[in-house]
Amino acid sequence: MKRFVWWSAAAVMLLLSGCVHVDYVGQTFDPIPEGKAVTYFKNRGEIKPGKYRIIGRAIVTTTRRLDHYDIQEFLIDEARKRGADGVVLVERRRIRRGVYAGETDASVKDTTPPSNSGNITADGRPLEVSFDRSEPLKGEYHTRQELKLRVLFLKDKEALEQQLARRGRELDQLVKQPDPAGGAAPKKNGETEEKR
C-alpha cells in the first residue's frame, strides 16, 4: 500500500513539475524523510503559537487547474525537500490572465468556467448586446487563469535551534582550521603578532 501511495504521489509531482513555478526565499535544511509527517496548515490560525519558526517564504504560480488536494500534496512535497516540518497556505488567488478565441484542440482546451459579468452566455461565449435583443457572437472563447499561492515554510522551534547550534559549531571549526594555502591563521580582533 505504501508503494502505491508513493508512486501515485510521484506521478502527481511529475505531472505538476513542468507546470508549477516556485519562487522560494529562505533557509534550507536536510530533507525530511518520507516516513516523517509534514504538517499542512490551511491558514495561520491553525498554527500553535510558539511551536514553529518561519524558515522560508514562497510564491507558487501555475496555469494548471488544481484542486485543494493536489495543492496540498505539492506543498507538502516542497516542504519535505526544503527540510520544513510544516507549511501554511497564506493566500490563494486565481488571477484572470485573458481571453482567447478560436477552436482549440480538446487536449489543451481550458475548462475553467469564466465569471459571469452579465455579458457572457451560460456556455462561456460573449454576448453581442443591442437595445432590442442579445445574441451570442460566433466563435469559441476561453479564459486563461493563473493560480497564485503565498506560502510559509515552518520548522519546529526546538529542532531549528538544535540545527542552528550544530551549524554554528561546524562554522567555528572551519574558521579555526589553518589556511591550506600556507598562509597564517586569521587574526582575531585586536590581536597582534606579539600576543600570539
Steps between C-alpha positions, in 0.01 A plus 500: 500500500786741584653434159173588327473826697863585426464427127174693472657798680801479269271491195309808618827684567635405157189637333513820703873565483495649152197718565576649840753773578626539858682821594652407841697728732634362827714238667513135399582205720547129449190351332237347727487118461189351336397324824480826697186711467504858373212704638277697263313805631217661304556836672713664769229462764556123512864536609570449868674817630870454580530152346639597158737754346480624142799381296383609157237660282386410152275621225367209298343566160337262256266515204371149569160448654581332832268397779573547869644149542747540212617830648536347845698204364730730300565737795574213740750357248667843460522538879650151532769582238594822682515336844189672638283329762191692395353717227222757522294636213479875562318609186340335200389710202383416153604777262332540164774539238288553190251362253588335172277401209492220251466131472759314704608143533299320771819402682600865561152646546467703820199372694507777757154657509513876446348732755168633374512877487166525320639490148587129477260217413466185710736314266769773534456691174487881511170667415445761236275745677251719317204697630236260379665156540817315603660223299827309531793595279637231273810316609621332813660698783711366786648663805860466615540501873802477726491364852726693738581371849691669780652240731708491819733211581534419869751316715441369852649758736702254713632306200593826328698623801690168515582509129610863511724427801653206309559722196664761726738239643588378150569857391723558805700188413545619142624840617755340737656284228835623361506647154575218251694748283760532773406847618479594865180435694269802502548744787226565748387856566771696682750213487852577388797285410650549847195363680506180298 
